[in-house]
Amino acid sequence: MKIGIIGSRGIPNYYGGFEECAQQIGTRLVKSGHEVFVYNSHNHPYSEKEFEGVQIIHKYDPEDRFGTFGQFIYDLNSIVDARWRKFDVIIILGYTSSSIWWWLYPKKSIILNNMDGIEWKRNKYSDRVKWFLKKAEKWAAHNCHVMIADAIAIQNYLNDKYKRGAVFIPYGAQAFKDPDAEILKKYNVEPYAYNLIIARLEPENNIEIILSGVQKSETERITLVIGNHETHYGEYLKENFKDSRIRFVKASYNKEVVDNLRYHSHIYFHGHSVGGTNPSLLEAMACKSVICAHDNKYNREVLGDNGNYFMDMNDVATSIDYLDRNSSVQKEKIKNNLERLKNEYNWDIVSEQYEVVMQQTRL
């Protein structure tokens, strides 16, 4: 099959979940004998025309000039280009800036749309933006051949709302095997002597609850907060959580650095509360982190009994003061998380599932 992948900033991954998905399934589909093309932003630092057998199509992306609006232009440029490529299948990652162009989708291509999370539920958006996101979700749902849900909870939501039979295919992660404690020197921390938050600094990620718990705890451990803090909300957090135990650090997209920070942390806090299977949670599992996650159906679906959970700052403080990463209980949870990655959240399995859906849809 000739397959196009639209909706990521491009590969190799320097950014996030969709980019990792495009890279991991794209390279595996090539090895399975398919011809795969991934659309890359012209701003992507990788300028070659091929990556591990995947052909790369660079398209103009003015996000650096126009902000979010630029994403709509980038997706438009990608979709228009795809019209003459004669793809058998197009995989669209997300829908926020692509589904508005549904009337330009190539008529002879099978369209698979990864529906991401329930975007209109995110607290950061205004009522007007939420209205648009509901529309965009509806356009995507009704103008693709198959909806892909990355979590059972998302699949149930889509099936209930659109009555179209969404297919569950999760993300994957690979076990981290190359720890290097030297990387920690840049952050002035020692292995297992700090707690960690890596997230977009947004209200829905429960950063305030976690930091309030840090302040209430008796620990002397540092908590590193890694994310873009040079925003209105980031400045608010820095102003309200002035504590010698809380250290705000600029976001890093270097996977080796981020994986080592996760691997060597005492507790990894995962506050995400909206969306499906969160790639950063899978990465924490892959890094053998002791995970304390916000208690919601998405995180429980992924971690099950192998996570520790919080709902308020008291839960966070208790976790900080009493969780022992060297206990037999936590070691067993880490072992079980790795086993789950191997058997369920595995890129080989994920890629095979995409391939099966594409083949069945073409029949």
C-alpha positions in Angstrom: 0.0 0.0 0.0 1.0 3.6 -0.5 0.4 5.4 2.8 0.5 9.1 3.7 0.7 10.3 7.3 -0.6 13.9 8.0 -1.0 15.9 11.2 2.4 15.7 12.9 5.2 18.3 12.8 7.3 15.5 11.3 10.0 12.9 11.8 12.3 12.1 13.4 10.5 13.1 16.6 11.7 16.3 18.2 8.3 17.3 19.6 5.7 14.9 21.1 3.2 12.1 20.9 1.9 12.4 17.3 5.5 12.7 16.0 6.6 9.6 17.9 3.6 7.8 16.5 4.3 8.8 12.9 7.9 7.7 13.3 7.3 4.4 15.0 4.5 3.2 12.8 5.9 4.7 9.6 9.3 3.0 9.9 7.6 -0.3 10.8 5.1 -0.2 7.9 8.1 0.4 5.5 9.7 -2.8 6.9 6.4 -4.6 6.2 6.7 -3.7 2.5 4.6 -0.6 2.3 5.5 2.8 0.7 5.2 5.4 3.4 5.2 9.2 3.2 5.2 11.5 6.3 4.4 15.2 6.0 7.0 17.4 7.8 6.9 21.1 8.6 9.4 23.1 6.6 10.6 24.3 9.9 11.6 20.8 11.1 15.3 20.5 11.9 15.6 17.3 9.8 15.9 18.5 6.2 16.6 15.2 4.4 14.0 13.6 2.1 14.1 10.2 3.7 14.2 8.7 7.2 14.8 5.0 7.7 12.9 4.2 4.5 10.1 6.7 5.1 9.8 9.4 2.4 9.5 12.9 3.8 7.4 15.6 2.2 8.2 19.1 3.6 5.4 21.6 3.5 5.2 25.3 4.4 4.2 25.8 8.0 3.7 29.4 9.2 3.1 28.5 12.8 6.2 30.5 13.9 4.6 33.6 12.3 0.9 33.1 12.9 0.7 30.9 16.0 -2.1 28.3 16.1 -3.6 29.6 12.8 -0.4 28.5 11.0 -1.3 24.9 11.8 -4.4 25.2 9.7 -2.4 26.4 6.8 0.2 23.6 7.2 -2.6 21.0 7.3 -4.2 22.6 4.2 -0.9 22.4 2.3 -0.4 18.8 3.3 -4.0 17.8 2.3 -3.8 19.6 -1.0 -0.5 17.9 -1.8 -2.0 14.5 -0.9 -4.8 15.0 -3.5 -2.4 14.1 -6.4 -0.2 11.5 -4.6 -2.7 8.7 -5.1 -2.4 7.3 -1.6 -4.2 4.1 -0.9 -4.5 5.2 2.8 -4.1 8.5 4.6 -3.6 8.4 8.4 -4.5 11.8 9.9 -3.2 12.4 13.4 -5.6 14.6 15.3 -8.4 16.8 13.9 -8.2 20.3 15.3 -6.6 21.9 12.3 -7.2 19.3 9.6 -11.0 18.4 9.7 -12.0 21.9 8.6 -10.5 20.9 5.2 -12.6 17.6 5.0 -14.1 18.6 1.7 -10.6 18.5 0.2 -9.7 15.0 1.4 -8.7 12.8 -1.6 -11.9 10.9 -2.7 -10.1 7.6 -3.6 -8.0 7.3 -0.5 -9.1 5.5 2.7 -9.0 8.0 5.6 -8.0 6.9 9.1 -8.3 9.6 11.7 -6.6 9.3 15.1 -9.1 11.2 17.2 -6.7 12.1 20.0 -8.4 13.2 23.3 -11.7 15.0 23.8 -10.1 18.3 23.0 -13.2 20.5 23.7 -13.1 19.5 27.4 -9.7 21.1 28.0 -10.1 24.0 30.6 -7.5 26.2 28.8 -9.9 26.9 25.9 -12.5 29.7 25.8 -16.2 28.9 25.1 -15.8 30.0 21.5 -12.8 27.7 21.0 -14.6 24.8 22.7 -17.5 25.3 20.3 -15.2 25.1 17.3 -13.5 22.0 18.7 -16.8 20.2 19.0 -17.5 21.1 15.4 -14.0 19.9 14.3 -14.5 16.6 16.1 -17.8 16.1 14.4 -16.3 16.9 10.9 -13.5 14.5 11.6 -15.8 11.7 12.8 -18.2 12.0 9.8 -15.6 12.4 7.1 -13.2 9.6 7.7 -13.6 5.9 7.0 -12.3 4.8 10.4 -11.9 6.6 13.7 -8.9 5.5 15.7 -9.2 5.9 19.5 -6.0 5.6 21.6 -7.9 4.6 24.8 -10.9 2.4 25.6 -12.5 5.4 27.3 -12.2 7.5 24.1 -13.5 4.6 22.0 -16.6 4.3 24.2 -17.2 8.1 24.0 -16.9 8.1 20.2 -19.1 5.0 19.8 -21.8 6.5 22.0 -21.7 9.9 20.3 -21.3 9.0 16.6 -22.5 5.4 16.4 -19.8 4.5 13.9 -17.6 1.9 15.6 -14.3 3.5 16.5 -11.3 1.2 16.6 -9.0 1.1 19.7 -5.3 1.3 18.9 -3.1 2.7 21.7 0.3 4.3 21.6 3.5 2.5 22.4 6.8 2.9 24.3 10.1 1.2 24.4 11.8 0.3 27.6 14.6 2.7 28.5 17.9 0.8 28.8 20.7 3.3 28.8 20.7 5.4 32.0 23.4 8.0 32.4 23.5 9.8 35.7 26.0 12.3 34.4 23.1 14.1 32.6 21.7 15.0 36.1 24.7 17.3 36.8 23.2 20.0 34.6 20.1 20.1 36.9 22.2 19.9 40.1 20.3 16.8 41.4 21.4 13.4 42.5 19.8 10.1 41.4 16.5 9.3 43.3 17.0 12.5 45.4 14.3 14.5 43.5 10.7 14.3 42.4 9.7 15.2 38.9 6.9 16.8 36.9 7.2 17.0 33.1 4.1 18.6 31.5 2.6 21.6 29.7 2.0 24.0 32.5 -1.8 24.2 32.2 -4.6 24.0 34.8 -5.9 20.7 33.5 -2.6 19.0 34.3 -3.1 19.7 38.0 0.2 21.4 38.6 -1.2 23.5 41.4 -2.4 20.4 43.3 0.9 18.7 43.0 2.9 21.8 44.1 0.6 22.5 47.0 1.3 18.9 48.1 5.0 19.5 47.8 4.7 22.6 50.1 2.6 20.6 52.6 5.0 17.7 52.7 7.9 17.3 55.1 10.4 16.3 52.4 13.6 18.1 51.7 13.8 16.6 48.2 13.7 19.0 45.3 10.8 18.8 42.9 11.8 19.7 39.3 9.0 21.2 37.2 10.0 20.8 33.6 7.8 22.7 31.1 7.5 26.1 29.4 7.1 28.4 32.4 7.5 31.6 30.4 3.7 31.9 30.0 1.0 33.7 31.9 0.1 30.5 33.8 3.8 29.7 34.3 4.4 33.1 35.8 1.4 32.6 38.1 2.8 29.3 39.3 6.3 30.7 40.0 4.7 33.6 41.9 2.5 31.4 44.0 4.9 28.6 44.7 8.1 30.2 45.9 9.6 27.3 47.8 13.3 26.3 47.9 12.1 22.7 47.2 10.4 23.7 43.9 12.6 24.4 40.9 11.1 25.5 37.5 13.2 24.3 34.6 12.9 25.1 30.9 11.3 22.3 28.8 13.6 19.9 27.0 12.8 17.9 23.9 16.0 15.8 24.1 14.7 12.3 24.6 17.9 11.1 26.2 17.8 13.9 28.8 14.1 13.5 29.5 14.3 9.7 29.8 17.2 10.0 32.3 15.3 12.5 34.4 12.4 10.1 34.6 14.6 7.1 35.2 16.5 8.7 38.1 13.5 10.4 39.8 12.2 9.4 43.2 8.6 9.9 42.2 7.2 10.9 38.8 4.0 13.0 39.1 1.6 12.7 36.2 -1.2 15.2 36.5 -2.9 14.9 33.1 -6.6 14.6 33.5 -8.0 15.1 30.0 -7.4 13.0 26.9 -6.8 9.3 26.2 -3.6 7.3 26.5 -0.9 9.9 27.3 2.4 9.2 25.6 4.4 10.8 28.5 2.8 8.3 30.9 3.9 5.4 28.8 7.4 6.9 28.6 7.5 7.1 32.4 6.5 3.5 32.6 9.3 2.7 30.2 11.8 4.5 32.3 11.0 2.4 35.4 9.5 5.4 37.2 7.5 5.2 40.4 4.4 7.0 39.2 1.9 9.0 41.2 -0.9 9.9 38.7 -4.0 12.0 38.9 -6.9 9.6 39.6 -9.0 9.5 36.5 -10.3 6.9 34.1 -7.6 7.5 31.5 -4.7 7.1 33.8 -6.3 4.1 35.5 -6.8 2.4 32.2 -3.1 2.6 31.5 -1.7 1.9 35.0 -4.4 -0.2 36.6 -3.1 -1.2 40.1 0.5 -0.4 39.1 0.3 3.3 39.8 -0.1 5.4 42.9 -2.8 8.0 42.7 -3.8 11.4 44.0 -6.9 13.6 44.0 -5.8 16.5 46.2 -2.8 18.0 47.8 -3.1 15.8 50.9 -2.7 12.7 48.6 0.4 14.3 47.1 2.0 15.2 50.4 1.3 11.7 51.7 2.9 10.1 48.6 6.0 12.4 48.9 6.5 11.6 52.6 5.8 7.9 52.6 6.4 6.3 49.1 9.5 4.3 49.1 10.7 3.5 45.6 12.8 0.6 46.9 9.9 -1.2 48.6 8.9 -4.6 47.2 5.5 -3.1 46.3 6.9 -0.3 44.1 9.4 -2.7 42.5 6.5 -5.0 41.6 4.6 -2.1 40.1 7.6 -1.2 38.0 8.0 -4.8 36.8 4.3 -5.0 35.9 4.3 -1.7 34.0 7.2 -3.0 31.9 5.3 -6.2 31.2 2.3 -4.2 30.1 4.4 -2.2 27.7 5.7 -5.4 26.2 2.3 -7.0 25.8 0.0 -4.1 25.1 1.6 -0.7 24.6 4.1 -2.0 22.1 5.0 -0.2 18.9 5.3 -3.5 17.0 1.8 -4.5 18.0 0.5 -0.9 17.4 1.9 -0.9 13.9 0.4 -4.3 13.1 -3.0 -3.1 14.3 -2.9 -0.1 12.0 -1.9 -2.4 9.1 -4.8 -4.8 9.8 -7.3 -1.9 10.0 -6.0 -0.5 6.7 -6.2 -3.9 4.9 -9.7 -4.6 6.2 -11.0 -1.2 5.3 -9.7 -1.6 1.7 -11.6 -4.8 1.2 
